[in-house]
Amino acid sequence: MFVTRLISGVVLVAIALVTIGLGNWVLFATLLLVSLIGARELYQAMKVSKKGFSLLELGGYAGIILYYLGMVFLEEKFHLAAILAGLVILMFIYVFRYPEYHAHQVMAAFFGIVYVGVMLSCVYQARMLPGGHFHVWLIFLCSWGCDTCAYCAGMLFGKHKMAPVLSPKKSVEGAVGGVAGAVLLGVIFAAVTKGPAAEYAGICGAGALISMVGDLAASAVKRNMEIKDYGKLIPGHGGILDRFDSVIFTAPVIYYLALVLT
């Protein structure tokens, strides 16, 4: 299992290096595809669709695509309109196919648009900022870096459970190690790129804290829906949401912190 996870991790890093390095339409298309796959996993987990593709599920995908297109072709002040358009589509389907779908399915479909599509799109938005070819990597340093450092610290020093009911294997010591490791990675990244060390360290520290919330939130949904993984797309890791759960939360935080602090 460890070897499988390691190989999958190396492949993911290689894909990230290529797509993020190229940026522009390559990154845009990659993130849109990842968002749609992640939304599919979430919709299956939350019973928006059971077999095949439901009309409500397709409405959710349409909402994600509309937001991505609006993000590129519309002024920033109209981005909210793209999100609302997705909600209108879902409500249209809900009303005119009533009683085929329940209210909780509609709410889950809209949640997928925001949780997966909108939040993950911040990776692209961070990349497109001035200096974004550096800033965007902070998202992965404080999410995947925090995960790795927290795992190591927890294995070595973990004694006190952080969330015993939700995630029994996570410890307070691991969380502290994860944040400290993310801060250190931020400092090292600043030294390599000749960036602002204090800002990068602060961004990575804040992002690491948020990434833990993202990880636990994804775990909470899985426990509520009584599933182990969101999917099987990534060997040794599970689905897109299993690997990108912390990235989904850190991407908006890093994007806005980069706007303010750098």
VEXMIKOL-472420 format. One record per residue (C-alpha): residue number from 1; residue in one letter; chain; x, y, z. Coordinates in nm, 3 decimals, decimal comma. Layout:
N
<NUM; a; A; <X; Y; Z>> ...
//
This chain:
262
<1; m; A; <0,000; 0,000; 0,000>> <2; f; A; <0,280; 0,242; 0,088>> <3; v; A; <0,456; 0,182; -0,244>> <4; t; A; <0,129; 0,233; -0,431>> <5; r; A; <0,060; 0,558; -0,246>> <6; l; A; <0,415; 0,675; -0,310>> <7; i; A; <0,398; 0,607; -0,684>> <8; s; A; <0,058; 0,777; -0,710>> <9; g; A; <0,193; 1,072; -0,513>> <10; v; A; <0,491; 1,110; -0,746>> <11; v; A; <0,261; 1,099; -1,050>> <12; l; A; <0,033; 1,365; -0,897>> <13; v; A; <0,329; 1,592; -0,824>> <14; a; A; <0,456; 1,547; -1,180>> <15; i; A; <0,114; 1,639; -1,323>> <16; a; A; <0,096; 1,941; -1,091>> <17; l; A; <0,442; 2,056; -1,197>> <18; v; A; <0,352; 2,042; -1,566>> <19; t; A; <0,001; 2,189; -1,553>> <20; i; A; <0,075; 2,462; -1,298>> <21; g; A; <0,403; 2,545; -1,466>> <22; l; A; <0,230; 2,592; -1,802>> <23; g; A; <-0,068; 2,772; -1,644>> <24; n; A; <-0,326; 2,946; -1,867>> <25; w; A; <-0,559; 2,715; -2,060>> <26; v; A; <-0,373; 2,396; -1,968>> <27; l; A; <-0,427; 2,459; -1,597>> <28; f; A; <-0,780; 2,587; -1,661>> <29; a; A; <-0,881; 2,270; -1,847>> <30; t; A; <-0,712; 2,043; -1,593>> <31; l; A; <-0,883; 2,206; -1,296>> <32; l; A; <-1,222; 2,204; -1,470>> <33; l; A; <-1,184; 1,832; -1,535>> <34; v; A; <-1,072; 1,767; -1,176>> <35; s; A; <-1,366; 1,973; -1,048>> <36; l; A; <-1,616; 1,776; -1,255>> <37; i; A; <-1,473; 1,443; -1,141>> <38; g; A; <-1,470; 1,560; -0,779>> <39; a; A; <-1,829; 1,678; -0,809>> <40; r; A; <-1,926; 1,338; -0,952>> <41; e; A; <-1,772; 1,168; -0,647>> <42; l; A; <-1,953; 1,403; -0,409>> <43; y; A; <-2,287; 1,361; -0,587>> <44; q; A; <-2,259; 0,984; -0,571>> <45; a; A; <-2,168; 0,997; -0,202>> <46; m; A; <-2,455; 1,232; -0,117>> <47; k; A; <-2,711; 1,039; -0,324>> <48; v; A; <-2,768; 1,313; -0,581>> <49; s; A; <-2,734; 1,032; -0,831>> <50; k; A; <-2,734; 0,657; -0,782>> <51; k; A; <-2,673; 0,501; -1,123>> <52; g; A; <-2,580; 0,672; -1,445>> <53; f; A; <-2,629; 1,049; -1,459>> <54; s; A; <-2,935; 1,221; -1,319>> <55; l; A; <-3,069; 1,547; -1,462>> <56; l; A; <-3,000; 1,720; -1,130>> <57; e; A; <-2,641; 1,599; -1,138>> <58; l; A; <-2,599; 1,732; -1,491>> <59; g; A; <-2,737; 2,065; -1,368>> <60; g; A; <-2,460; 2,072; -1,108>> <61; y; A; <-2,197; 2,011; -1,374>> <62; a; A; <-2,349; 2,289; -1,585>> <63; g; A; <-2,319; 2,523; -1,286>> <64; i; A; <-1,950; 2,440; -1,246>> <65; i; A; <-1,880; 2,491; -1,616>> <66; l; A; <-2,068; 2,822; -1,613>> <67; y; A; <-1,862; 2,944; -1,319>> <68; y; A; <-1,533; 2,848; -1,482>> <69; l; A; <-1,629; 3,022; -1,806>> <70; g; A; <-1,751; 3,326; -1,615>> <71; m; A; <-1,426; 3,338; -1,419>> <72; v; A; <-1,233; 3,379; -1,746>> <73; f; A; <-1,467; 3,578; -1,966>> <74; l; A; <-1,659; 3,795; -1,717>> <75; e; A; <-1,542; 4,077; -1,495>> <76; e; A; <-1,485; 3,980; -1,133>> <77; k; A; <-1,799; 4,162; -1,016>> <78; f; A; <-2,006; 3,920; -1,226>> <79; h; A; <-1,853; 3,599; -1,087>> <80; l; A; <-2,127; 3,575; -0,826>> <81; a; A; <-2,383; 3,591; -1,105>> <82; a; A; <-2,232; 3,274; -1,254>> <83; i; A; <-2,276; 3,094; -0,921>> <84; l; A; <-2,635; 3,214; -0,891>> <85; a; A; <-2,702; 3,097; -1,246>> <86; g; A; <-2,604; 2,747; -1,134>> <87; l; A; <-2,853; 2,769; -0,848>> <88; v; A; <-3,128; 2,885; -1,085>> <89; i; A; <-3,059; 2,586; -1,312>> <90; l; A; <-3,089; 2,346; -1,020>> <91; m; A; <-3,409; 2,507; -0,894>> <92; f; A; <-3,552; 2,496; -1,246>> <93; i; A; <-3,489; 2,120; -1,257>> <94; y; A; <-3,628; 2,077; -0,906>> <95; v; A; <-3,951; 2,258; -0,985>> <96; f; A; <-4,026; 2,118; -1,328>> <97; r; A; <-3,932; 1,758; -1,239>> <98; y; A; <-4,108; 1,766; -0,901>> <99; p; A; <-4,137; 1,532; -0,709>> <100; e; A; <-3,849; 1,339; -0,869>> <101; y; A; <-3,590; 1,512; -0,650>> <102; h; A; <-3,591; 1,604; -0,282>> <103; a; A; <-3,482; 1,939; -0,137>> <104; h; A; <-3,174; 1,787; 0,027>> <105; q; A; <-3,057; 1,658; -0,313>> <106; v; A; <-3,087; 2,007; -0,462>> <107; m; A; <-2,889; 2,154; -0,170>> <108; a; A; <-2,622; 1,884; -0,214>> <109; a; A; <-2,601; 1,961; -0,586>> <110; f; A; <-2,549; 2,332; -0,520>> <111; f; A; <-2,300; 2,249; -0,243>> <112; g; A; <-2,099; 2,058; -0,504>> <113; i; A; <-2,082; 2,364; -0,730>> <114; v; A; <-1,939; 2,581; -0,451>> <115; y; A; <-1,739; 2,327; -0,250>> <116; v; A; <-1,566; 2,160; -0,544>> <117; g; A; <-1,597; 2,394; -0,841>> <118; v; A; <-1,566; 2,743; -0,696>> <119; m; A; <-1,317; 2,666; -0,419>> <120; l; A; <-1,089; 2,454; -0,635>> <121; s; A; <-1,088; 2,721; -0,908>> <122; c; A; <-0,887; 2,940; -0,670>> <123; v; A; <-0,582; 2,736; -0,769>> <124; y; A; <-0,617; 2,880; -1,119>> <125; q; A; <-0,692; 3,228; -0,986>> <126; a; A; <-0,384; 3,220; -0,761>> <127; r; A; <-0,171; 3,110; -1,056>> <128; m; A; <-0,294; 3,402; -1,266>> <129; l; A; <-0,200; 3,666; -1,006>> <130; p; A; <0,115; 3,877; -1,056>> <131; g; A; <0,383; 3,649; -0,917>> <132; g; A; <0,131; 3,365; -0,921>> <133; h; A; <0,384; 3,119; -1,062>> <134; f; A; <0,533; 3,132; -0,710>> <135; h; A; <0,224; 3,196; -0,496>> <136; v; A; <0,026; 2,901; -0,630>> <137; w; A; <0,276; 2,653; -0,490>> <138; l; A; <0,200; 2,774; -0,139>> <139; i; A; <-0,138; 2,603; -0,173>> <140; f; A; <0,026; 2,264; -0,208>> <141; l; A; <0,305; 2,333; 0,041>> <142; c; A; <0,059; 2,408; 0,319>> <143; s; A; <-0,187; 2,130; 0,229>> <144; w; A; <0,012; 1,830; 0,111>> <145; g; A; <0,317; 1,948; 0,310>> <146; c; A; <0,109; 1,980; 0,625>> <147; d; A; <-0,042; 1,633; 0,566>> <148; t; A; <0,302; 1,475; 0,536>> <149; c; A; <0,454; 1,656; 0,835>> <150; a; A; <0,146; 1,589; 1,049>> <151; y; A; <0,162; 1,220; 0,963>> <152; c; A; <0,530; 1,196; 1,058>> <153; a; A; <0,490; 1,398; 1,380>> <154; g; A; <0,184; 1,197; 1,477>> <155; m; A; <0,363; 0,866; 1,423>> <156; l; A; <0,661; 0,980; 1,632>> <157; f; A; <0,500; 1,185; 1,908>> <158; g; A; <0,122; 1,146; 1,886>> <159; k; A; <-0,048; 1,082; 2,222>> <160; h; A; <-0,346; 1,317; 2,249>> <161; k; A; <-0,637; 1,263; 2,011>> <162; m; A; <-0,743; 1,574; 1,820>> <163; a; A; <-1,083; 1,451; 1,700>> <164; p; A; <-1,133; 1,106; 1,858>> <165; v; A; <-1,481; 1,043; 1,719>> <166; l; A; <-1,431; 1,184; 1,371>> <167; s; A; <-1,070; 1,083; 1,302>> <168; p; A; <-0,918; 0,870; 1,581>> <169; k; A; <-0,573; 0,849; 1,419>> <170; k; A; <-0,514; 1,226; 1,416>> <171; s; A; <-0,334; 1,372; 1,719>> <172; v; A; <-0,272; 1,717; 1,863>> <173; e; A; <0,101; 1,656; 1,832>> <174; g; A; <0,057; 1,568; 1,466>> <175; a; A; <-0,141; 1,888; 1,407>> <176; v; A; <0,131; 2,099; 1,570>> <177; g; A; <0,395; 1,921; 1,364>> <178; g; A; <0,193; 1,977; 1,047>> <179; v; A; <0,163; 2,351; 1,104>> <180; a; A; <0,528; 2,385; 1,205>> <181; g; A; <0,635; 2,184; 0,901>> <182; a; A; <0,424; 2,400; 0,670>> <183; v; A; <0,577; 2,717; 0,816>> <184; l; A; <0,926; 2,573; 0,766>> <185; l; A; <0,843; 2,478; 0,408>> <186; g; A; <0,724; 2,835; 0,351>> <187; v; A; <1,057; 2,971; 0,475>> <188; i; A; <1,253; 2,727; 0,259>> <189; f; A; <1,039; 2,813; -0,044>> <190; a; A; <1,100; 3,183; 0,017>> <191; a; A; <1,476; 3,122; 0,033>> <192; v; A; <1,472; 2,924; -0,293>> <193; t; A; <1,253; 3,171; -0,482>> <194; k; A; <1,393; 3,483; -0,308>> <195; g; A; <1,043; 3,567; -0,191>> <196; p; A; <0,926; 3,735; 0,134>> <197; a; A; <1,004; 3,481; 0,407>> <198; a; A; <0,774; 3,625; 0,674>> <199; e; A; <0,477; 3,647; 0,439>> <200; y; A; <0,527; 3,298; 0,296>> <201; a; A; <0,570; 3,149; 0,645>> <202; g; A; <0,254; 3,323; 0,769>> <203; i; A; <0,055; 3,217; 0,464>> <204; c; A; <0,167; 2,853; 0,498>> <205; g; A; <0,093; 2,849; 0,871>> <206; a; A; <-0,259; 2,986; 0,824>> <207; g; A; <-0,317; 2,760; 0,526>> <208; a; A; <-0,205; 2,454; 0,722>> <209; l; A; <-0,464; 2,521; 0,993>> <210; i; A; <-0,737; 2,555; 0,732>> <211; s; A; <-0,619; 2,244; 0,549>> <212; m; A; <-0,686; 2,037; 0,860>> <213; v; A; <-1,042; 2,164; 0,867>> <214; g; A; <-1,079; 2,065; 0,502>> <215; d; A; <-0,944; 1,717; 0,572>> <216; l; A; <-1,174; 1,665; 0,870>> <217; a; A; <-1,475; 1,810; 0,685>> <218; a; A; <-1,430; 1,558; 0,404>> <219; s; A; <-1,398; 1,281; 0,663>> <220; a; A; <-1,718; 1,397; 0,834>> <221; v; A; <-1,912; 1,373; 0,507>> <222; k; A; <-1,778; 1,023; 0,445>> <223; r; A; <-1,876; 0,912; 0,795>> <224; n; A; <-2,223; 1,061; 0,759>> <225; m; A; <-2,271; 0,881; 0,429>> <226; e; A; <-2,101; 0,562; 0,559>> <227; i; A; <-1,836; 0,531; 0,289>> <228; k; A; <-1,462; 0,471; 0,322>> <229; d; A; <-1,339; 0,665; 0,017>> <230; y; A; <-1,499; 0,897; -0,236>> <231; g; A; <-1,365; 0,694; -0,527>> <232; k; A; <-1,088; 0,470; -0,660>> <233; l; A; <-0,937; 0,691; -0,929>> <234; i; A; <-0,602; 0,742; -0,752>> <235; p; A; <-0,448; 0,410; -0,639>> <236; g; A; <-0,361; 0,410; -0,271>> <237; h; A; <-0,538; 0,740; -0,208>> <238; g; A; <-0,899; 0,695; -0,318>> <239; g; A; <-1,080; 0,952; -0,526>> <240; i; A; <-1,014; 1,311; -0,626>> <241; l; A; <-1,181; 1,441; -0,309>> <242; d; A; <-0,975; 1,206; -0,090>> <243; r; A; <-0,654; 1,361; -0,224>> <244; f; A; <-0,770; 1,719; -0,277>> <245; d; A; <-0,986; 1,765; 0,035>> <246; s; A; <-0,731; 1,991; 0,205>> <247; v; A; <-0,638; 2,168; -0,122>> <248; i; A; <-1,004; 2,263; -0,173>> <249; f; A; <-1,001; 2,453; 0,156>> <250; t; A; <-0,654; 2,604; 0,134>> <251; a; A; <-0,681; 2,730; -0,225>> <252; p; A; <-0,923; 3,019; -0,146>> <253; v; A; <-0,731; 3,109; 0,171>> <254; i; A; <-0,395; 3,125; -0,007>> <255; y; A; <-0,544; 3,314; -0,299>> <256; y; A; <-0,685; 3,592; -0,079>> <257; l; A; <-0,383; 3,602; 0,154>> <258; a; A; <-0,159; 3,636; -0,152>> <259; l; A; <-0,374; 3,929; -0,265>> <260; v; A; <-0,340; 4,101; 0,072>> <261; l; A; <0,009; 4,018; 0,192>> <262; t; A; <0,227; 4,003; -0,119>> 
//
